[in-house]
């Protein structure tokens, strides 16, 4: 039970960070939408969103009508759960190795 709670907590943090970075990146590009050059920070934020959404590289891989409105959080949270499981079991594996 403790593992599942920890995985859900990591997933919630990942979801929060993912949505926050996307919002900041969009805010950074709003003034420069038609400019040819974006700042280095905005490019870094866009790259970070690609990393955070890695297993589901693009939400455009499926129709937006499948998840209308707030239902879009279903695939995003599924992605966060996948990240959380990988992070949790990787940390657990390396902590066992370091104890030996």
Secondary structure, 3 states (H helix, E strand, C coil): CHHHHHHHHHHHHHHHHHHHHHHHHHHHHHCCCCCCCCCHHHHHHHHHHHHHCCCCCCHHHCCHHHHCHHHHHHHHHHHHHHHHHHHHHHHHHHHHHHHC
